[in-house]
Amino acid sequence: MGAFGITTFLTVVVTVLIWQLFGTWRAKAAPTREAEYRDLTAQVLRGQEESNRQLADLSGQLTDLRTRMTRLERVLTEVE
């Protein structure tokens, strides 16, 4: 009976120690992980801003092409 009690006690102590060590490890890793998420978020935002700029440029080019096409249609209509 005594050996069973000691074995149970040691198992509980080792389990609690391992649990606490992993908890401490997770707590220390959290700030690093959060910093990585912040960096990733910043990269994504920069990518979105660049995509928006490119889209605005393409929109301006499309507007310019539409204007040119309208002028060309007028010229062709007048030539007929």
PDB file of N, CA, C and O in Angstrom, chain B, residues numbered from 101:
ATOM      1  N   MET B 101       0.821  -1.191   0.000  1.00  0.00           N
ATOM      2  CA  MET B 101       0.000   0.000   0.000  1.00  0.00           C
ATOM      3  C   MET B 101       0.870   1.262   0.000  1.00  0.00           C
ATOM      4  O   MET B 101       0.560   2.233  -0.690  1.00  0.00           O
ATOM      5  N   GLY B 102       1.945   1.244   0.767  1.00  0.00           N
ATOM      6  CA  GLY B 102       2.825   2.404   0.854  1.00  0.00           C
ATOM      7  C   GLY B 102       3.525   2.687  -0.458  1.00  0.00           C
ATOM      8  O   GLY B 102       3.680   3.844  -0.849  1.00  0.00           O
ATOM      9  N   ALA B 103       3.951   1.626  -1.145  1.00  0.00           N
ATOM     10  CA  ALA B 103       4.631   1.804  -2.425  1.00  0.00           C
ATOM     11  C   ALA B 103       3.666   2.383  -3.464  1.00  0.00           C
ATOM     12  O   ALA B 103       4.045   3.212  -4.291  1.00  0.00           O
ATOM     13  N   PHE B 104       2.423   1.932  -3.403  1.00  0.00           N
ATOM     14  CA  PHE B 104       1.415   2.457  -4.337  1.00  0.00           C
ATOM     15  C   PHE B 104       1.177   3.944  -4.070  1.00  0.00           C
ATOM     16  O   PHE B 104       1.039   4.718  -5.018  1.00  0.00           O
ATOM     17  N   GLY B 105       1.126   4.351  -2.829  1.00  0.00           N
ATOM     18  CA  GLY B 105       0.918   5.749  -2.477  1.00  0.00           C
ATOM     19  C   GLY B 105       2.075   6.626  -2.922  1.00  0.00           C
ATOM     20  O   GLY B 105       1.876   7.724  -3.443  1.00  0.00           O
ATOM     21  N   ILE B 106       3.279   6.132  -2.712  1.00  0.00           N
ATOM     22  CA  ILE B 106       4.463   6.897  -3.119  1.00  0.00           C
ATOM     23  C   ILE B 106       4.507   7.023  -4.644  1.00  0.00           C
ATOM     24  O   ILE B 106       4.809   8.093  -5.172  1.00  0.00           O
ATOM     25  N   THR B 107       4.208   5.937  -5.344  1.00  0.00           N
ATOM     26  CA  THR B 107       4.208   5.957  -6.805  1.00  0.00           C
ATOM     27  C   THR B 107       3.163   6.938  -7.326  1.00  0.00           C
ATOM     28  O   THR B 107       3.421   7.700  -8.258  1.00  0.00           O
ATOM     29  N   THR B 108       1.989   6.909  -6.719  1.00  0.00           N
ATOM     30  CA  THR B 108       0.928   7.830  -7.119  1.00  0.00           C
ATOM     31  C   THR B 108       1.348   9.268  -6.854  1.00  0.00           C
ATOM     32  O   THR B 108       1.153  10.139  -7.702  1.00  0.00           O
ATOM     33  N   PHE B 109       1.922   9.523  -5.687  1.00  0.00           N
ATOM     34  CA  PHE B 109       2.370  10.868  -5.327  1.00  0.00           C
ATOM     35  C   PHE B 109       3.426  11.365  -6.314  1.00  0.00           C
ATOM     36  O   PHE B 109       3.344  12.498  -6.787  1.00  0.00           O
ATOM     37  N   LEU B 110       4.415  10.526  -6.628  1.00  0.00           N
ATOM     38  CA  LEU B 110       5.474  10.912  -7.558  1.00  0.00           C
ATOM     39  C   LEU B 110       4.900  11.160  -8.954  1.00  0.00           C
ATOM     40  O   LEU B 110       5.328  12.081  -9.649  1.00  0.00           O
ATOM     41  N   THR B 111       3.947  10.349  -9.354  1.00  0.00           N
ATOM     42  CA  THR B 111       3.319  10.553 -10.666  1.00  0.00           C
ATOM     43  C   THR B 111       2.609  11.891 -10.723  1.00  0.00           C
ATOM     44  O   THR B 111       2.700  12.611 -11.717  1.00  0.00           O
ATOM     45  N   VAL B 112       1.897  12.226  -9.645  1.00  0.00           N
ATOM     46  CA  VAL B 112       1.176  13.503  -9.598  1.00  0.00           C
ATOM     47  C   VAL B 112       2.173  14.662  -9.607  1.00  0.00           C
ATOM     48  O   VAL B 112       1.966  15.639 -10.327  1.00  0.00           O
ATOM     49  N   VAL B 113       3.225  14.577  -8.840  1.00  0.00           N
ATOM     50  CA  VAL B 113       4.226  15.644  -8.770  1.00  0.00           C
ATOM     51  C   VAL B 113       4.893  15.840 -10.132  1.00  0.00           C
ATOM     52  O   VAL B 113       5.038  16.974 -10.589  1.00  0.00           O
ATOM     53  N   VAL B 114       5.297  14.757 -10.780  1.00  0.00           N
ATOM     54  CA  VAL B 114       5.953  14.857 -12.086  1.00  0.00           C
ATOM     55  C   VAL B 114       4.977  15.436 -13.109  1.00  0.00           C
ATOM     56  O   VAL B 114       5.365  16.267 -13.931  1.00  0.00           O
ATOM     57  N   THR B 115       3.719  15.008 -13.066  1.00  0.00           N
ATOM     58  CA  THR B 115       2.717  15.525 -13.999  1.00  0.00           C
ATOM     59  C   THR B 115       2.522  17.019 -13.804  1.00  0.00           C
ATOM     60  O   THR B 115       2.467  17.766 -14.781  1.00  0.00           O
ATOM     61  N   VAL B 116       2.418  17.462 -12.572  1.00  0.00           N
ATOM     62  CA  VAL B 116       2.240  18.890 -12.292  1.00  0.00           C
ATOM     63  C   VAL B 116       3.467  19.679 -12.734  1.00  0.00           C
ATOM     64  O   VAL B 116       3.332  20.762 -13.304  1.00  0.00           O
ATOM     65  N   LEU B 117       4.658  19.152 -12.479  1.00  0.00           N
ATOM     66  CA  LEU B 117       5.877  19.839 -12.905  1.00  0.00           C
ATOM     67  C   LEU B 117       5.929  19.983 -14.429  1.00  0.00           C
ATOM     68  O   LEU B 117       6.237  21.056 -14.948  1.00  0.00           O
ATOM     69  N   ILE B 118       5.630  18.910 -15.128  1.00  0.00           N
ATOM     70  CA  ILE B 118       5.636  18.976 -16.596  1.00  0.00           C
ATOM     71  C   ILE B 118       4.590  19.972 -17.078  1.00  0.00           C
ATOM     72  O   ILE B 118       4.853  20.767 -17.980  1.00  0.00           O
ATOM     73  N   TRP B 119       3.414  19.927 -16.483  1.00  0.00           N
ATOM     74  CA  TRP B 119       2.335  20.851 -16.860  1.00  0.00           C
ATOM     75  C   TRP B 119       2.766  22.300 -16.662  1.00  0.00           C
ATOM     76  O   TRP B 119       2.531  23.141 -17.529  1.00  0.00           O
ATOM     77  N   GLN B 120       3.389  22.592 -15.537  1.00  0.00           N
ATOM     78  CA  GLN B 120       3.845  23.946 -15.238  1.00  0.00           C
ATOM     79  C   GLN B 120       4.976  24.380 -16.177  1.00  0.00           C
ATOM     80  O   GLN B 120       5.019  25.534 -16.603  1.00  0.00           O
ATOM     81  N   LEU B 121       5.886  23.465 -16.497  1.00  0.00           N
ATOM     82  CA  LEU B 121       6.978  23.797 -17.410  1.00  0.00           C
ATOM     83  C   LEU B 121       6.444  24.150 -18.794  1.00  0.00           C
ATOM     84  O   LEU B 121       6.895  25.118 -19.407  1.00  0.00           O
ATOM     85  N   PHE B 122       5.490  23.371 -19.284  1.00  0.00           N
ATOM     86  CA  PHE B 122       4.900  23.688 -20.579  1.00  0.00           C
ATOM     87  C   PHE B 122       4.104  24.989 -20.525  1.00  0.00           C
ATOM     88  O   PHE B 122       4.095  25.746 -21.496  1.00  0.00           O
ATOM     89  N   GLY B 123       3.447  25.254 -19.416  1.00  0.00           N
ATOM     90  CA  GLY B 123       2.731  26.523 -19.264  1.00  0.00           C
ATOM     91  C   GLY B 123       3.692  27.705 -19.306  1.00  0.00           C
ATOM     92  O   GLY B 123       3.409  28.718 -19.944  1.00  0.00           O
ATOM     93  N   THR B 124       4.804  27.575 -18.641  1.00  0.00           N
ATOM     94  CA  THR B 124       5.821  28.629 -18.649  1.00  0.00           C
ATOM     95  C   THR B 124       6.385  28.807 -20.054  1.00  0.00           C
ATOM     96  O   THR B 124       6.583  29.934 -20.509  1.00  0.00           O
ATOM     97  N   TRP B 125       6.643  27.696 -20.742  1.00  0.00           N
ATOM     98  CA  TRP B 125       7.171  27.754 -22.101  1.00  0.00           C
ATOM     99  C   TRP B 125       6.185  28.451 -23.033  1.00  0.00           C
ATOM    100  O   TRP B 125       6.587  29.266 -23.864  1.00  0.00           O
ATOM    101  N   ARG B 126       4.896  28.137 -22.900  1.00  0.00           N
ATOM    102  CA  ARG B 126       3.879  28.788 -23.738  1.00  0.00           C
ATOM    103  C   ARG B 126       3.802  30.277 -23.430  1.00  0.00           C
ATOM    104  O   ARG B 126       3.651  31.095 -24.338  1.00  0.00           O
ATOM    105  N   ALA B 127       3.906  30.631 -22.154  1.00  0.00           N
ATOM    106  CA  ALA B 127       3.840  32.049 -21.775  1.00  0.00           C
ATOM    107  C   ALA B 127       5.032  32.827 -22.335  1.00  0.00           C
ATOM    108  O   ALA B 127       4.888  33.983 -22.733  1.00  0.00           O
ATOM    109  N   LYS B 128       6.197  32.203 -22.367  1.00  0.00           N
ATOM    110  CA  LYS B 128       7.373  32.875 -22.922  1.00  0.00           C
ATOM    111  C   LYS B 128       7.296  32.965 -24.439  1.00  0.00           C
ATOM    112  O   LYS B 128       7.812  33.914 -25.030  1.00  0.00           O
ATOM    113  N   ALA B 129       6.666  31.998 -25.068  1.00  0.00           N
ATOM    114  CA  ALA B 129       6.581  31.981 -26.535  1.00  0.00           C
ATOM    115  C   ALA B 129       5.497  32.922 -27.058  1.00  0.00           C
ATOM    116  O   ALA B 129       5.553  33.330 -28.218  1.00  0.00           O
ATOM    117  N   ALA B 130       4.522  33.273 -26.238  1.00  0.00           N
ATOM    118  CA  ALA B 130       3.390  34.092 -26.685  1.00  0.00           C
ATOM    119  C   ALA B 130       3.823  35.457 -27.248  1.00  0.00           C
ATOM    120  O   ALA B 130       3.356  35.825 -28.326  1.00  0.00           O
ATOM    121  N   PRO B 131       4.686  36.219 -26.575  1.00  0.00           N
ATOM    122  CA  PRO B 131       5.070  37.527 -27.139  1.00  0.00           C
ATOM    123  C   PRO B 131       5.766  37.415 -28.502  1.00  0.00           C
ATOM    124  O   PRO B 131       5.552  38.245 -29.385  1.00  0.00           O
ATOM    125  N   THR B 132       6.589  36.392 -28.658  1.00  0.00           N
ATOM    126  CA  THR B 132       7.265  36.183 -29.941  1.00  0.00           C
ATOM    127  C   THR B 132       6.244  35.882 -31.030  1.00  0.00           C
ATOM    128  O   THR B 132       6.317  36.420 -32.134  1.00  0.00           O
ATOM    129  N   ARG B 133       5.298  35.018 -30.702  1.00  0.00           N
ATOM    130  CA  ARG B 133       4.262  34.651 -31.669  1.00  0.00           C
ATOM    131  C   ARG B 133       3.405  35.865 -32.021  1.00  0.00           C
ATOM    132  O   ARG B 133       3.043  36.058 -33.182  1.00  0.00           O
ATOM    133  N   GLU B 134       3.084  36.676 -31.025  1.00  0.00           N
ATOM    134  CA  GLU B 134       2.293  37.887 -31.274  1.00  0.00           C
ATOM    135  C   GLU B 134       3.053  38.867 -32.163  1.00  0.00           C
ATOM    136  O   GLU B 134       2.460  39.499 -33.037  1.00  0.00           O
ATOM    137  N   ALA B 135       4.355  38.995 -31.947  1.00  0.00           N
ATOM    138  CA  ALA B 135       5.171  39.882 -32.781  1.00  0.00           C
ATOM    139  C   ALA B 135       5.196  39.374 -34.218  1.00  0.00           C
ATOM    140  O   ALA B 135       5.144  40.164 -35.161  1.00  0.00           O
ATOM    141  N   GLU B 136       5.276  38.061 -34.384  1.00  0.00           N
ATOM    142  CA  GLU B 136       5.263  37.496 -35.735  1.00  0.00           C
ATOM    143  C   GLU B 136       3.921  37.773 -36.413  1.00  0.00           C
ATOM    144  O   GLU B 136       3.880  38.084 -37.604  1.00  0.00           O
ATOM    145  N   TYR B 137       2.822  37.662 -35.661  1.00  0.00           N
ATOM    146  CA  TYR B 137       1.506  37.961 -36.228  1.00  0.00           C
ATOM    147  C   TYR B 137       1.398  39.435 -36.618  1.00  0.00           C
ATOM    148  O   TYR B 137       0.817  39.766 -37.651  1.00  0.00           O
ATOM    149  N   ARG B 138       1.961  40.322 -35.786  1.00  0.00           N
ATOM    150  CA  ARG B 138       1.944  41.749 -36.115  1.00  0.00           C
ATOM    151  C   ARG B 138       2.734  42.018 -37.400  1.00  0.00           C
ATOM    152  O   ARG B 138       2.294  42.777 -38.264  1.00  0.00           O
ATOM    153  N   ASP B 139       3.910  41.383 -37.513  1.00  0.00           N
ATOM    154  CA  ASP B 139       4.722  41.552 -38.722  1.00  0.00           C
ATOM    155  C   ASP B 139       3.977  41.030 -39.954  1.00  0.00           C
ATOM    156  O   ASP B 139       3.985  41.664 -41.009  1.00  0.00           O
ATOM    157  N   LEU B 140       3.341  39.881 -39.809  1.00  0.00           N
ATOM    158  CA  LEU B 140       2.586  39.310 -40.923  1.00  0.00           C
ATOM    159  C   LEU B 140       1.427  40.215 -41.310  1.00  0.00           C
ATOM    160  O   LEU B 140       1.158  40.413 -42.495  1.00  0.00           O
ATOM    161  N   THR B 141       0.742  40.764 -40.317  1.00  0.00           N
ATOM    162  CA  THR B 141      -0.360  41.686 -40.589  1.00  0.00           C
ATOM    163  C   THR B 141       0.140  42.925 -41.319  1.00  0.00           C
ATOM    164  O   THR B 141      -0.508  43.400 -42.252  1.00  0.00           O
ATOM    165  N   ALA B 142       1.283  43.450 -40.904  1.00  0.00           N
ATOM    166  CA  ALA B 142       1.857  44.624 -41.567  1.00  0.00           C
ATOM    167  C   ALA B 142       2.206  44.306 -43.020  1.00  0.00           C
ATOM    168  O   ALA B 142       1.987  45.136 -43.902  1.00  0.00           O
ATOM    169  N   GLN B 143       2.744  43.117 -43.277  1.00  0.00           N
ATOM    170  CA  GLN B 143       3.071  42.721 -44.646  1.00  0.00           C
ATOM    171  C   GLN B 143       1.811  42.626 -45.496  1.00  0.00           C
ATOM    172  O   GLN B 143       1.796  43.071 -46.644  1.00  0.00           O
ATOM    173  N   VAL B 144       0.763  42.051 -44.937  1.00  0.00           N
ATOM    174  CA  VAL B 144      -0.494  41.915 -45.673  1.00  0.00           C
ATOM    175  C   VAL B 144      -1.075  43.285 -45.985  1.00  0.00           C
ATOM    176  O   VAL B 144      -1.565  43.515 -47.091  1.00  0.00           O
ATOM    177  N   LEU B 145      -1.026  44.196 -45.020  1.00  0.00           N
ATOM    178  CA  LEU B 145      -1.546  45.545 -45.256  1.00  0.00           C
ATOM    179  C   LEU B 145      -0.751  46.264 -46.343  1.00  0.00           C
ATOM    180  O   LEU B 145      -1.329  46.946 -47.190  1.00  0.00           O
ATOM    181  N   ARG B 146       0.565  46.112 -46.321  1.00  0.00           N
ATOM    182  CA  ARG B 146       1.384  46.728 -47.376  1.00  0.00           C
ATOM    183  C   ARG B 146       1.017  46.138 -48.738  1.00  0.00           C
ATOM    184  O   ARG B 146       0.926  46.864 -49.727  1.00  0.00           O
ATOM    185  N   GLY B 147       0.811  44.841 -48.785  1.00  0.00           N
ATOM    186  CA  GLY B 147       0.418  44.196 -50.034  1.00  0.00           C
ATOM    187  C   GLY B 147      -0.928  44.695 -50.538  1.00  0.00           C
ATOM    188  O   GLY B 147      -1.112  44.916 -51.735  1.00  0.00           O
ATOM    189  N   GLN B 148      -1.867  44.869 -49.615  1.00  0.00           N
ATOM    190  CA  GLN B 148      -3.185  45.385 -50.001  1.00  0.00           C
ATOM    191  C   GLN B 148      -3.088  46.820 -50.504  1.00  0.00           C
ATOM    192  O   GLN B 148      -3.738  47.179 -51.486  1.00  0.00           O
ATOM    193  N   GLU B 149      -2.289  47.633 -49.843  1.00  0.00           N
ATOM    194  CA  GLU B 149      -2.124  49.017 -50.276  1.00  0.00           C
ATOM    195  C   GLU B 149      -1.501  49.070 -51.669  1.00  0.00           C
ATOM    196  O   GLU B 149      -1.916  49.871 -52.507  1.00  0.00           O
ATOM    197  N   GLU B 150      -0.512  48.224 -51.917  1.00  0.00           N
ATOM    198  CA  GLU B 150       0.118  48.180 -53.237  1.00  0.00           C
ATOM    199  C   GLU B 150      -0.896  47.728 -54.289  1.00  0.00           C
ATOM    200  O   GLU B 150      -0.940  48.282 -55.388  1.00  0.00           O
ATOM    201  N   SER B 151      -1.701  46.733 -53.957  1.00  0.00           N
ATOM    202  CA  SER B 151      -2.735  46.270 -54.899  1.00  0.00           C
ATOM    203  C   SER B 151      -3.738  47.375 -55.190  1.00  0.00           C
ATOM    204  O   SER B 151      -4.167  47.542 -56.332  1.00  0.00           O
ATOM    205  N   ASN B 152      -4.114  48.134 -54.160  1.00  0.00           N
ATOM    206  CA  ASN B 152      -5.044  49.253 -54.358  1.00  0.00           C
ATOM    207  C   ASN B 152      -4.446  50.323 -55.260  1.00  0.00           C
ATOM    208  O   ASN B 152      -5.145  50.887 -56.101  1.00  0.00           O
ATOM    209  N   ARG B 153      -3.154  50.606 -55.091  1.00  0.00           N
ATOM    210  CA  ARG B 153      -2.488  51.585 -55.951  1.00  0.00           C
ATOM    211  C   ARG B 153      -2.465  51.102 -57.402  1.00  0.00           C
ATOM    212  O   ARG B 153      -2.739  51.870 -58.325  1.00  0.00           O
ATOM    213  N   GLN B 154      -2.140  49.842 -57.590  1.00  0.00           N
ATOM    214  CA  GLN B 154      -2.106  49.291 -58.944  1.00  0.00           C
ATOM    215  C   GLN B 154      -3.495  49.312 -59.568  1.00  0.00           C
ATOM    216  O   GLN B 154      -3.644  49.609 -60.754  1.00  0.00           O
ATOM    217  N   LEU B 155      -4.504  48.998 -58.774  1.00  0.00           N
ATOM    218  CA  LEU B 155      -5.877  49.018 -59.273  1.00  0.00           C
ATOM    219  C   LEU B 155      -6.292  50.437 -59.658  1.00  0.00           C
ATOM    220  O   LEU B 155      -6.970  50.635 -60.666  1.00  0.00           O
ATOM    221  N   ALA B 156      -5.886  51.420 -58.859  1.00  0.00           N
ATOM    222  CA  ALA B 156      -6.201  52.813 -59.180  1.00  0.00           C
ATOM    223  C   ALA B 156      -5.509  53.220 -60.481  1.00  0.00           C
ATOM    224  O   ALA B 156      -6.093  53.919 -61.309  1.00  0.00           O
ATOM    225  N   ASP B 157      -4.264  52.780 -60.653  1.00  0.00           N
ATOM    226  CA  ASP B 157      -3.548  53.085 -61.905  1.00  0.00           C
ATOM    227  C   ASP B 157      -4.257  52.464 -63.104  1.00  0.00           C
ATOM    228  O   ASP B 157      -4.434  53.108 -64.138  1.00  0.00           O
ATOM    229  N   LEU B 158      -4.657  51.210 -62.953  1.00  0.00           N
ATOM    230  CA  LEU B 158      -5.362  50.536 -64.051  1.00  0.00           C
ATOM    231  C   LEU B 158      -6.697  51.200 -64.344  1.00  0.00           C
ATOM    232  O   LEU B 158      -7.115  51.288 -65.498  1.00  0.00           O
ATOM    233  N   SER B 159      -7.361  51.664 -63.300  1.00  0.00           N
ATOM    234  CA  SER B 159      -8.637  52.350 -63.490  1.00  0.00           C
ATOM    235  C   SER B 159      -8.432  53.641 -64.281  1.00  0.00           C
ATOM    236  O   SER B 159      -9.234  53.969 -65.156  1.00  0.00           O
ATOM    237  N   GLY B 160      -7.368  54.367 -63.979  1.00  0.00           N
ATOM    238  CA  GLY B 160      -7.048  55.588 -64.719  1.00  0.00           C
ATOM    239  C   GLY B 160      -6.733  55.286 -66.177  1.00  0.00           C
ATOM    240  O   GLY B 160      -7.146  56.021 -67.074  1.00  0.00           O
ATOM    241  N   GLN B 161      -6.009  54.213 -66.408  1.00  0.00           N
ATOM    242  CA  GLN B 161      -5.685  53.828 -67.780  1.00  0.00           C
ATOM    243  C   GLN B 161      -6.956  53.440 -68.539  1.00  0.00           C
ATOM    244  O   GLN B 161      -7.118  53.782 -69.711  1.00  0.00           O
ATOM    245  N   LEU B 162      -7.844  52.730 -67.866  1.00  0.00           N
ATOM    246  CA  LEU B 162      -9.095  52.334 -68.508  1.00  0.00           C
ATOM    247  C   LEU B 162      -9.941  53.554 -68.863  1.00  0.00           C
ATOM    248  O   LEU B 162     -10.542  53.608 -69.936  1.00  0.00           O
ATOM    249  N   THR B 163      -9.986  54.520 -67.967  1.00  0.00           N
ATOM    250  CA  THR B 163     -10.717  55.759 -68.246  1.00  0.00           C
ATOM    251  C   THR B 163     -10.119  56.473 -69.455  1.00  0.00           C
ATOM    252  O   THR B 163     -10.841  56.983 -70.311  1.00  0.00           O
ATOM    253  N   ASP B 164      -8.795  56.501 -69.510  1.00  0.00           N
ATOM    254  CA  ASP B 164      -8.118  57.130 -70.641  1.00  0.00           C
ATOM    255  C   ASP B 164      -8.455  56.402 -71.947  1.00  0.00           C
ATOM    256  O   ASP B 164      -8.712  57.042 -72.967  1.00  0.00           O
ATOM    257  N   LEU B 165      -8.453  55.075 -71.916  1.00  0.00           N
ATOM    258  CA  LEU B 165      -8.795  54.308 -73.116  1.00  0.00           C
ATOM    259  C   LEU B 165     -10.241  54.551 -73.549  1.00  0.00           C
ATOM    260  O   LEU B 165     -10.532  54.648 -74.741  1.00  0.00           O
ATOM    261  N   ARG B 166     -11.133  54.646 -72.581  1.00  0.00           N
ATOM    262  CA  ARG B 166     -12.532  54.927 -72.923  1.00  0.00           C
ATOM    263  C   ARG B 166     -12.668  56.297 -73.599  1.00  0.00           C
ATOM    264  O   ARG B 166     -13.408  56.448 -74.570  1.00  0.00           O
ATOM    265  N   THR B 167     -11.956  57.272 -73.082  1.00  0.00           N
ATOM    266  CA  THR B 167     -11.982  58.611 -73.670  1.00  0.00           C
ATOM    267  C   THR B 167     -11.457  58.567 -75.101  1.00  0.00           C
ATOM    268  O   THR B 167     -12.050  59.162 -76.002  1.00  0.00           O
ATOM    269  N   ARG B 168     -10.365  57.876 -75.307  1.00  0.00           N
ATOM    270  CA  ARG B 168      -9.787  57.762 -76.650  1.00  0.00           C
ATOM    271  C   ARG B 168     -10.743  57.044 -77.603  1.00  0.00           C
ATOM    272  O   ARG B 168     -10.901  57.442 -78.757  1.00  0.00           O
ATOM    273  N   MET B 169     -11.377  55.984 -77.104  1.00  0.00           N
ATOM    274  CA  MET B 169     -12.327  55.246 -77.946  1.00  0.00           C
ATOM    275  C   MET B 169     -13.512  56.125 -78.335  1.00  0.00           C
ATOM    276  O   MET B 169     -13.980  56.073 -79.472  1.00  0.00           O
ATOM    277  N   THR B 170     -13.991  56.925 -77.400  1.00  0.00           N
ATOM    278  CA  THR B 170     -15.104  57.830 -77.697  1.00  0.00           C
ATOM    279  C   THR B 170     -14.695  58.823 -78.776  1.00  0.00           C
ATOM    280  O   THR B 170     -15.457  59.075 -79.709  1.00  0.00           O
ATOM    281  N   ARG B 171     -13.502  59.385 -78.656  1.00  0.00           N
ATOM    282  CA  ARG B 171     -13.009  60.325 -79.658  1.00  0.00           C
ATOM    283  C   ARG B 171     -12.868  59.647 -81.017  1.00  0.00           C
ATOM    284  O   ARG B 171     -13.232  60.214 -82.047  1.00  0.00           O
ATOM    285  N   LEU B 172     -12.334  58.426 -81.005  1.00  0.00           N
ATOM    286  CA  LEU B 172     -12.151  57.688 -82.248  1.00  0.00           C
ATOM    287  C   LEU B 172     -13.499  57.389 -82.907  1.00  0.00           C
ATOM    288  O   LEU B 172     -13.629  57.481 -84.128  1.00  0.00           O
ATOM    289  N   GLU B 173     -14.480  57.038 -82.115  1.00  0.00           N
ATOM    290  CA  GLU B 173     -15.822  56.787 -82.653  1.00  0.00           C
ATOM    291  C   GLU B 173     -16.403  58.051 -83.288  1.00  0.00           C
ATOM    292  O   GLU B 173     -17.041  57.988 -84.339  1.00  0.00           O
ATOM    293  N   ARG B 174     -16.181  59.186 -82.650  1.00  0.00           N
ATOM    294  CA  ARG B 174     -16.668  60.467 -83.216  1.00  0.00           C
ATOM    295  C   ARG B 174     -15.995  60.748 -84.564  1.00  0.00           C
ATOM    296  O   ARG B 174     -16.642  61.140 -85.535  1.00  0.00           O
ATOM    297  N   VAL B 175     -14.663  60.534 -84.590  1.00  0.00           N
ATOM    298  CA  VAL B 175     -13.942  60.790 -85.833  1.00  0.00           C
ATOM    299  C   VAL B 175     -14.449  59.863 -86.926  1.00  0.00           C
ATOM    300  O   VAL B 175     -14.669  60.303 -88.055  1.00  0.00           O
ATOM    301  N   LEU B 176     -14.636  58.594 -86.610  1.00  0.00           N
ATOM    302  CA  LEU B 176     -15.111  57.642 -87.614  1.00  0.00           C
ATOM    303  C   LEU B 176     -16.533  57.966 -88.063  1.00  0.00           C
ATOM    304  O   LEU B 176     -16.871  57.803 -89.235  1.00  0.00           O
ATOM    305  N   THR B 177     -17.350  58.418 -87.143  1.00  0.00           N
ATOM    306  CA  THR B 177     -18.712  58.814 -87.506  1.00  0.00           C
ATOM    307  C   THR B 177     -18.683  60.013 -88.448  1.00  0.00           C
ATOM    308  O   THR B 177     -19.442  60.059 -89.416  1.00  0.00           O
ATOM    309  N   GLU B 178     -17.822  60.973 -88.175  1.00  0.00           N
ATOM    310  CA  GLU B 178     -17.715  62.168 -89.023  1.00  0.00           C
ATOM    311  C   GLU B 178     -17.163  61.818 -90.404  1.00  0.00           C
ATOM    312  O   GLU B 178     -17.561  62.424 -91.399  1.00  0.00           O
ATOM    313  N   VAL B 179     -16.263  60.857 -90.474  1.00  0.00           N
ATOM    314  CA  VAL B 179     -15.667  60.471 -91.748  1.00  0.00           C
ATOM    315  C   VAL B 179     -16.698  59.788 -92.635  1.00  0.00           C
ATOM    316  O   VAL B 179     -16.675  59.965 -93.853  1.00  0.00           O
ATOM    317  N   GLU B 180     -17.578  59.032 -92.062  1.00  0.00           N
ATOM    318  CA  GLU B 180     -18.598  58.338 -92.842  1.00  0.00           C
ATOM    319  C   GLU B 180     -19.451  59.373 -93.508  1.00  0.00           C
ATOM    320  O   GLU B 180     -20.389  59.029 -94.228  1.00  0.00           O
TER     321      GLU B 180
END
